[in-house]
Structures are given as structure tokens and as C-alpha cells.
């Protein structure tokens, strides 16, 4: 493992994409250091949240003994930023307490080095890993619903200790430069929400999950052409798995709202994945369920504060949840702008963001959506 100090540049394929997008790498870096990571470089963390639901499906299906053995495949890493947070909640003497989970994808390009392997010696290698999909999930104490907010990767923020562009960058640079601990502190500063756990999934987990499910059905409302990936998406229902599923969730070109449109696709795909995961056809089929759970646990890394027993207990406490109990929202756009180094960035709407994160923290996302109804993820047949 090298202690690199040279950040990657933007994805060449996205360099002229317009203000709603950024390169698929960490931003704020000096010019002239371009890496093209191909289709692996964007939005592979959709399945991070799914682990909660597929594990509860396993519990509900009566496979508790088997679930215990598979949870042993989940990798645990030390995350300094979480050392005091969960401990205080665990000592609160409450049988169940609300949990906030930061969900990240991890793409390590062609290095072959997983997040867990990188952190094995306790040190993070800057700019080897990317995380272009960032979600925060709130699970209330009563376990009756889940709220999920996506943070656009191009959101311009201050990152503690970041050595470029006066300490500011797109938010995905926090993970790339400083690993999960810096990602957590950056998200906490942006949102005011205290993070209790982090769940990171390598890109291969996404492909493996969709293959294990035999594909996931999505609806394309209207035919359009993605000139970046050279794909025509035809109107109607499609069953997607593997590379094709990755192409669906990373599509931005041809969508009406650029990267925000891509976030809608991510959330929609996750919603449909959950519908399929929680269907009786999956949870009552031990062979398919085994493939699904194995695909996740083999590619999942969590903080070492989150024991396998706690994950299992959380899963079982949520076994009556259904896909309709999960609410998806995206942090609100204030404006598109240009960073000092010329990159296109996103600035979040300050007032609306403050309302969002306050309602999120207090499990009142439905109240937020009554005030800002356009923030709700559209119905399945309306997400292109």
C-alpha cells in the first residue's frame, strides 16, 4: 500500500457534461491527472442499504442459524470518527435506539485493493478509492420505517485537512482522500446529523446481487439515447442484471435533470430491488436467498462498532417492514456553480436543507415532503 499524495482527475467521459455533473473521481484536484475507470467508476452503492432488508428477510424465513454464519463474511474496519457516538447510545439503557447509517459505495479501479484490505494496517491510501453514491439512512427506535436521503456527489463542501482548493471539494472527495472516517465527519458537518454506523460495499456486490436475484425489473417511461454509454433505453419494462444494471443506475446523459435524474434512477432501482427482495418468492427460496445474502456479505464492510450480533438483531427487529415503509429523498438543489478550479459543482439550498435534516433526524420526513412535495421520489413508472 502506498501513501499517495496525488489525487486523480475527473472522468474524461464526463468532462463536458454540463453543470449538473462532475467527474467520477474526487474533485478539487490539480489538472492534468486523468484516470478513466470505465463503467465501474459511478454509483455502485445501491445495495449498501439492501443488506438490512435482505438480512431481515433471512430471519423471517427461518434461516437464523444460516444467517449467523454468513454474517461472518462481513468485514469490519476501525473508524475513528465513530468511537464515541454509538457507545453513548449503547449506554443509554434503551432497548432500542434510533440509528443513522452512512451508506457508501467503493470503487477501487484497477488496484484490486478492497477498503478492508486498505485499512488493515490502520492507514488509508488517499485517492485509491472512490465513492460517488452517498446516502444517509435513519432507522427510528420503533423500527417501523426507514428514511433515506441521497447527497449529490458534486455537493461543494469544506473538508477538514483537504490539501487542495483552499480545503473545499466535492463531497465525494472526503472518502477518496481520508476514507470512511473523514467521509463521516464531512457528512456530519454538512447535515448536523450524528452518524452511528457506516456500511460500504464494493462495486462487485452490486453486479452479484442483481445476478443472484435473476435481474431486477424497472420501467422506462420513454425511449431515449445515452450518448455517453451509447445505449438506447427503450420504453417499457426491462429486467436488468450485472453490467446492464450498472449502466441503468449510472445513466445521466439523456435525462432531464442530469445527476439529480441519475439519483432518482438509483433510488428507483433500490426501491424495486427491495420489492423483489422482500417478496415471498425470494425469502422463501433458500437457494436464491443464499445467493443474494452471499453476494452482499462477501462485498460488505462495516465499522467495528457494529457487531454481527447487532446487525442480526436489527434485521430481526425490522422483519415486519415492507418496501412501502422506506422513504427516499434527495438533498435539495440550490444552484449549479463553478469551483475555483473550474469544475462544475452543486450548492445545496440552505433553508430547505436545514428543514430536511431536522425533520430527518426526528423521523419526520413525511412532514418535510408535505412542505416540499416535489422532493418525493416519483412513482416507478415516472422515473426515466
N, C-alpha and C positions, 0 to 999 in steps of 0.2 A: 504494500500500500504506500503510495507516495503522498506527500503533503503538498499537493499542487497549490499554487497561488495564482494560476492563470485561468480566468473564467471563460466559458465558451461564449460564442456569439449567438446571434439569432439563427433560426432555421431559414436557410436560403429560400425554401419554398414559400415561406410566409413573409418575405421581406417587403413585398409591395402590396400587402393585403389590405391596407387601409386602417383607420383609427380604431376599430373595434378589436383588433388582434395584436398579438405580439409574437415574437419568436418563441419556439417551444423550449428554449433554454432559459436559464436565469438571465435577468436583464441587468442593465446598468453597467455592462462590461465594456472594456475598451474595444474599439473597432478592429477588424482585421483578424479575428479568431473565430472563424466559422466552422461549426460542426453540423453535418447533416445526419440526423439519426433516423430518418425514414419514418415509416408508419408507427414505430414504437414510441415516438417522441411526444405524443399528446394523449392525455385523457385515458389513462388505464385504470384509474382507481374506483371505477363504478362499483366494483364488487366489495370494496372495503366494508361498507355498511351491511351488505348482504350476509356477512358472516353471522351477525346477530340473529337474523331471521332463519337462516338455514340450520343453525345450531338449535334454535328453539323447535324447528320442525323435527329435528332428530329426536329431541327429548319427547315431544308429543307423540312421536311414532313408536315409542317404547324401546329405543336403542341406546339407553343411557350408558350402559357398560361400554358399548362400542364408541360412543361419543367421547367418553373419557380417554380412550386410547388414542383417538385421532387428535384430541386437543394437545396431546404430547408433541405433535408435529409443529405446533405454533412456536415461532421463535420469539424470545424475549430479549430486549435490549435495555440497557440503563439509560434513562432520560433524566438528566439533572433537573430540568425545569419542573418536573412533576414530584419531586421528593417530598415537599411539604403539603401539596394540595390534597391528594387523596387520603393521606394519613390523617389529616384533621377531620375529614368526613367519616372515615372508618372509626374514629374515636368518639364520634358524636352520639353513640349508643342508639342510633336509629336503626330499625330492622332493615329498612331500605331508604336510600337517599338518592336525590337526582344526580344524574351522571351526564357530563358533557364530554363528547369524544371528538377529537380532531382526526379526520379521515384523509389520508394522503395516498396517492399513487407513487410508485417509484420506478423510474426508468433509468437503467444504468448503461444505456447504449450498448457498445460492443465490449465493455470491460469484463462482463460476466461476474461482476462482484455485487452480491446482494447487500442490502442495507445491514442485515445482521452480521455478515462477514466483514463489512467495512468497520463496524463498531465493535468487533470482537476484542480489539486491544484498547477500547475506550476512546479512540480518536476518530474523528470524522475527516474524510478526504474531501476538501472543497471542490465543487464543480464536477464531480463524477456522476452524481445522481440528480435527476430532475423530478419535480412533482408539479404537474400542470393542472391537476384537478384537486381542489381544496374544498372540503366540506366539513361543517361542524354539525354534529348530531346531539340533540338534547333528549334525554330519556328521563321523564319525571319519576318521582318516587313511587307513584301508584302503578307505573309500568303500563298505562292504558293507551299510550300513544307515543309517537316519536316525531320530533320536528327536525328537519334537515335544511340547512342554509348553505348554498354554494357561494364561494367567494371567487370572483373572476381573477384569473391568474395575472392579468395585466394591472390589477389594482396597485396604484403607486403609494408606497408606504415608507416610513422610516424603519430601517433595520439596524439594530444595535451592533456596532462593530463592523458594519459593511464598508469595505475599503474604497468603493467607487461612488461616483455621482453624489458626493457630499453625504454619504451614509443613507441614501434613498435608492429604492429599486422597486421593480415589480415584485409583488408579494411572493411569487414562486422562487425568487432568488434566496429567500430566507432558508428554505430547506436545502437548496443546492449548495449554498455557501456554508451553513452552520449545522445542517442536519435537523433531526426532529426537535431537539431542544430549542434551537433558535426559531424554528417554524412555530412552535407553541407560543413562545414569548411574543413573537411578532403578531400572531393572531389575537392573543390576549390584549395587547396594546391597542390594536385596531378596533376590537369589538367590546372590550370591557367584560367579556365572558371568561370565567375561570375554566380552564381545560383540566379534566380529571385523568383522561387516558388518551393515548394515540394509537391508531391502527393504520398500518402501512402495508400495502400489497404490491408485490412486483407485477410487472405488466403481463407476464405469462399466466398469472392467475386468472386474468380476465378471459383470455382465449380458452384456457382449460375449463373454466366454469360454463361458458356458453356451449362448448362441445359436450361437456358432461350432461347438460340439460337437453341435448339434442337440438339446440337452436332456441332462439327467443323470437316470438312473433311481434312485429311492430307494424304500424300503419303509416304509409307515406301519403299525405293528403293531396299532393300534386307533383307531377313529374318535373324534375329539374336536373341540371347538369352541374357537377362539381368539377370545375376545371383545374383544381389543384391535384385531386386524386384521379382525374379522368374517369369519373363514374357517372352514369346516368341513373338517378334514383326514380324508379317508375311508380306511379300512383298505385296504391292498393296495399294489401297485406303482404309482408315478406317475412320469412323465417331466416334469421341471421345467426351465424356462429363463427368462431375462430376469427380469421383475418377480416372477413366481411363484416362481422360485428364491430371490430375495431374501426373499420372505415366508416361505419354509420356514426359512431359516437365522436369521431374526430372531424366529421364534415363541418366546414364553416363556409367555404365558397359556395355561393348559390343560395344561402339562407338570407332572410330579410334583415336579420339583426346580428350578423357576424358571430362573434364569440359568445354573445348572450344567447343567440339561437342555438349554438353548439351546447351550451349549458342546458338549455331546455331538452335537447336530444339526450344528453347524459342522464338527466333526471327521469325523462320518459322511459329510457331503456331500463334504468334501475327499477322504476315502478313496474314495468312489465315483467322484469326478471323476478321481482318479489311475488307478483301474482302467480307466476309459474312455480316458483319455489314453494309457495305456501299452498299450492293446490294438493288435493289428496292424492293425485296421480304421482306426484314426486315424493311426498312424505311417507306414502305407504308402499313405495317401491324401494326395497332395501338396496338393490343393486345400483339403481340410478342415484339414490340418495348418498350412497357410499362414494360414488364418483364425484358428486357435487361437493360434499364436505371435504373430501381429499383434495380436490382442486383448490379450495380456499385455504385449508390449514397448511398445505405444503408451501404456499406462497405468502403467508401472512406473518407479519412481525408486529408485536405489541410491546408496550413498555413493561419493565419488570415489576412494576407495582400491580399489574393486572394478572393475577394468577389464573391458572386453568380452572380452578375451583370456582373463582368469582365469575369467570366468563360462563361456565356451565350454569351457575346459579342465576345469572342474569338471563340467560337463554330460557331457562325453565320458568322464571317469573314472568316472561313475556309470551308464553305459549298460547295465550288466547288472542294475541294481536293478529290483525289481518292487514292486507296491503292498504285498505282504505283508512287505516289509523295512522298512516305515515304522511306527513305534510311536507311538501317541497317548496322552497322559496329561494330566490337568488338575491344577494345583496344589491341594493338599488343603484342604478347608474345615475351619477350626477352629470358628468360630462366626459367627452373624449378630449385628450390633451396631448401635448408633446413634451417629452422629458428633455432635460438639458443636453443629453447626448443624442437627441433626435429621434428616440424611439416613441412609438405611439403607446399611450397609456390610458388607463381608466381612473377617473376620480369618482369615488362614491358620493352619493347625495348625503350631505352631513346630517340634516334634520331627520330625514326618513330613516337613515341608518341608525341613528340614536333610538328612534322608536322601535325599529326592528329588533335590535339587540336587547333592549329592555324587555320587550314582550317575549322574545325567545327565551331569555334567562328565567322568566317567570311562567313559562309554559302557556303563553297567551298568543301564540302565533295566529290563531283564528281571529283574535281581536285585531291584530295588525292587518290581516287580509280584509277585514271589513272596512278598515280605514283606507287601505290601498289595494282594492280588488284586482287591479291589473298585475299585481305581483304574483298572483297564484299561477302555478304551473297549469297550462291549458290541458283540456281533456286529451286523451290518447290520440284521437283522430284529427286533432288540430295542431299537432307538433310535426312540422315538416322535416 
